[in-house]
Amino acid sequence: MPTVPPPDAATPLVLALDLGTSSLRAIAFDAQGRPVPGTEEQIPYQNTTTADGGAESDADALVAMLRRCLDGAVRRLGDRADRVAAVGTSCFWHSLLGLDAAGKPATPVLMWSDTRAAADAARLRQELDAAAVHDRTGCPLHSSFWPAKLAWLRRAQPAVFDRVARWCSFGEYALENLTGEAIASYAMASGTGIFDVRRLVWDDALLTLLDVRRDQLNPLVDRDRPLGRLRPENAARWPALARLPWFPALGDGACANVGSGCVGPARVALTIGTSGAMRVVIPDAPPQIPPALWAYRLDGAHYVVGGALSNGGNLLAWLGRLLAVEFGGATLAQAGALPPDAHGLTILPFVAGERAPRWMDDVRGVVAGLTASTTPEELLRAAMEAIAYRFALVYQALLPLLVQPHTIVANGGAVLRSPAWLQIIADTLDHALLAMPPGAEASARGAAMTTLQTLDVIPELAPPALDPAAGAPAYEPDAARHARYAAALARHLRLETLLFPTAGAWDAS
């Protein structure tokens, strides 16, 4: 997405907060949704992982980082801070945080990738009508969502569970720390698995089962309802932001669709960052949500339907560490230059578990076909292809919800820096890909665009689609390469079925 020189930035500006799973950032966008260079402040961080599948972060440490991001962004804006009209926020979906009676964290932030609740998810699938829960909440009964995590906490840490007075996402907690008001947007609530996405209310049947009261959850609002102004101490710290409306946190996937221009059934967003996802924003949910997919909310008028992969850039980064090669260096370029599926390898890329399309909680990564002559380049190439195969399965489930023709727009830091990976995906899907410019931040831009639309600065959520004629990189599929990948995908699925015939999870195949 083209940037705009600061003197030419159209007012009003919007400050976007992008709370991701590996970094926090703040950056200003102008009235046309263009990032203003020189205003960005970003702080990377790492989650704490444990051998038993834990993935968590310290809520107050993240809030402290967010404050530093705001310090930096306000400092970088300088006199232009007076042109900022509002603050919007994109936040990672599915996090769970318990607060005590004083509003302080009683638990760490449990991330979507925390799999310690896998056995509890399996038990819930046996006790409940899993398809009915999925159709009400839009979320499968899987360890990444709240029902399994709440059941795990109640079973494994009953004293902690009993001490919790309120449950929320990290985005809600962060904005409560800044503004003093605790609310949950429909978007964030829809990623919990305890929210009825059709009726826009908390799901009472699940709350009763999980021993959670409605008053232990934040009130629900749509995205256009601002929070209160900054707390006094924060207003004194950032006086330029004190008078502004701060809008509720929205799910990062929903924001990525808006930020990449993918609103409506003719535009599909494909994201690869740490993990991966393929999503469409539509006005109505299907009569029955496909088992392979989830259905969340952008707001009261839009659903976000798609599938998420637990593995994306994290798989290549893990291989890079294992092989002692640089993820973005020459080895990756050499891997991209290899012929399609010419390495004799079949990879099941489940090093971080699996979500769509089968929602298997107890699978592990597999590399088959290794020989003494296998090279790092071949392993990286096979890993890129394996991720593409998982996207192909999600795409097949999404197709009935799309119109023809449709556009697929790729975004995310991991894939945008690899033209070879983009081409592999285009060939595997047998569909052209348009790529956002390298460095473009779709989620942050989506937070800005939703805020601009709420302020009536722009008339609609869907910005103009990327145009190859205007320089947007396009990757066209090749029929011969697609045929090779189709055969490789069939081999990939045979190995998966052989090793994980049921995997103890809801089989969405």
Secondary structure, DSSP 4 states (H G I P E B T S, - for coil): -----GGGPPSSEEEEEEE-SSEEEEEEE-TTS-B-TT--EEEE---EE-TTS-EEE-HHHHHHHHHHHHHHHHHHHGGGGGGEEEEEEEE-SS-BEEE-TTS-BSS-EE-TT--TTHHHHHHHHHHS-HHHHHHHHS--S-TTSHHHHHHHHHHH-HHHHHH-SEEE-HHHHHHHHHHS---EEHHHHHTTSSEETTTTEE-HHHHHHHT--GGGBPPEE-TTS--PPPPHHHHHH-GGGTTS-EEEEEEHHHHHHHHTT--STTEEEEEESSSEEEEEEESS--SS--TT-EEEEEETTEEEEEEEES-SHHHHHHHHHHHT--TTSHHHHHHHTSPTT-S--EEE--TT---TTT--SS---EEE---TT--HHHHHHHHHHHHHHHHHHHHHHHGGGS-SS-EEEEE-HHHHT-HHHHHHHHHHHTS-EEEPPTT--HHHHHHHHHHHHHTTSSS-S-PPPP-GGGT--EE---HHHHHHHHHHHHHHHHHHHHH-SSTTS----
